Amino acid sequence: MMFLAFVYIHSLLAFFQAAPGSGSIEKMSTQLTVSAVVVAAMQWFKNSKYFPWLTTETAKLNRAVAVILAGAAAVGVHTQFSGGTLTITGLSVMGILGLAWEWLKSFVYQQLIFQTAVKGNGNGTGK
């Protein structure tokens, strides 16, 4: 949990140090919004009859689905679809490491939103 807090604090510092017009503020707000949507979707999945294998009692499976959805959100940051053409940029070691970093940040945001908005008090007990 300490590592997740570190990633969150690092992201916040980057957000507040971002130069106006650099796109960092828009990118972070997009990541937070997508993470909130993923958390809401996960809660809907857990209560839906269409996903009987995904419930509040399947914590490990829920975490795996959350990791996959965080990856999908991170890939969305690095791709662009325009006029029938999918453009993927940054296919270098640094680009892949950047994608991994975005994936981790997306997952951290999801967990923070889940622990505070769904669980209620941020410690995961719901009490």
C-alpha positions in Angstrom: 0.0 0.0 0.0 2.9 2.3 0.7 4.1 2.0 -3.0 0.6 2.9 -4.2 0.7 6.0 -2.0 4.1 6.9 -3.5 2.8 6.6 -7.0 -0.3 8.7 -6.2 1.9 11.5 -4.5 4.3 11.4 -7.4 1.4 11.9 -9.9 0.0 14.8 -7.8 3.4 16.5 -7.7 3.7 16.1 -11.5 0.2 17.5 -11.9 0.9 20.6 -9.8 4.3 21.2 -11.4 3.0 20.9 -15.0 3.6 23.8 -17.2 0.4 25.4 -18.5 -0.4 24.2 -22.0 1.8 21.0 -21.6 -1.2 18.7 -21.6 -0.3 17.1 -18.3 -3.3 18.6 -16.5 -5.6 17.3 -19.2 -4.0 13.9 -19.3 -4.2 13.5 -15.5 -7.8 14.6 -15.4 -8.6 12.1 -18.2 -6.9 9.3 -16.3 -8.8 10.1 -13.1 -12.1 10.3 -15.0 -11.5 7.0 -16.8 -10.5 5.4 -13.5 -13.7 6.6 -11.9 -15.7 5.2 -14.8 -13.9 1.8 -14.5 -14.7 1.7 -10.8 -18.3 2.4 -11.5 -18.4 -0.2 -14.2 -16.8 -2.8 -11.9 -19.5 -2.1 -9.3 -22.2 -2.5 -12.0 -20.5 -5.8 -13.2 -20.6 -7.1 -9.6 -24.3 -6.5 -9.3 -25.3 -7.5 -12.8 -26.8 -10.8 -13.7 -24.8 -10.8 -16.9 -21.5 -11.3 -15.0 -22.3 -14.0 -12.4 -18.7 -14.9 -11.9 -17.8 -11.4 -10.8 -19.2 -10.6 -7.3 -18.2 -8.9 -4.1 -16.9 -12.2 -2.9 -14.4 -12.8 -5.7 -11.7 -10.3 -4.6 -8.8 -11.9 -6.5 -10.8 -12.1 -9.8 -12.0 -8.5 -9.3 -8.5 -7.4 -8.9 -7.4 -9.2 -12.0 -10.2 -7.6 -14.0 -9.3 -4.2 -12.6 -5.7 -4.7 -13.7 -6.8 -5.6 -17.2 -9.1 -2.6 -17.4 -6.3 -0.3 -16.1 -4.2 -1.6 -18.9 -6.9 -0.9 -21.4 -7.2 2.7 -20.1 -3.4 3.1 -20.3 -3.3 1.8 -23.9 -6.0 4.4 -24.7 -3.6 7.1 -23.6 -1.0 5.9 -26.1 -3.1 5.3 -29.2 -5.1 7.4 -31.5 -8.0 6.3 -33.9 -8.7 8.7 -36.7 -10.6 8.1 -39.9 -10.3 4.4 -39.9 -6.6 4.3 -39.0 -5.3 3.2 -35.7 -2.0 4.9 -34.8 0.2 3.4 -32.1 3.2 5.5 -31.2 6.1 5.0 -28.8 7.0 1.4 -29.6 10.5 1.7 -28.1 11.8 0.5 -24.7 11.1 3.9 -23.2 7.7 4.0 -24.8 6.9 0.6 -23.4 8.2 1.6 -20.0 6.0 4.8 -20.3 3.0 2.6 -21.0 3.8 0.4 -18.0 4.0 3.6 -15.9 0.6 4.8 -17.2 -0.8 1.3 -16.5 0.4 1.4 -12.9 -0.9 5.0 -12.4 -4.3 4.0 -13.8 -4.5 1.0 -11.5 -3.5 3.2 -8.5 -6.2 5.7 -9.3 -8.8 3.0 -9.6 -7.8 1.6 -6.2 -7.8 5.0 -4.5 -11.2 5.8 -5.9 -12.5 2.3 -5.0 -11.1 2.5 -1.4 -12.5 6.0 -0.8 -15.8 6.1 -2.8 -16.9 2.5 -2.6 -15.5 1.2 0.6 -16.2 4.5 2.4 -13.4 5.3 4.7 -10.3 4.4 2.7 -9.0 1.6 4.8 -10.9 -1.2 3.0 -13.0 -2.3 5.9 -16.2 -0.5 4.9 -16.8 0.4 8.6 
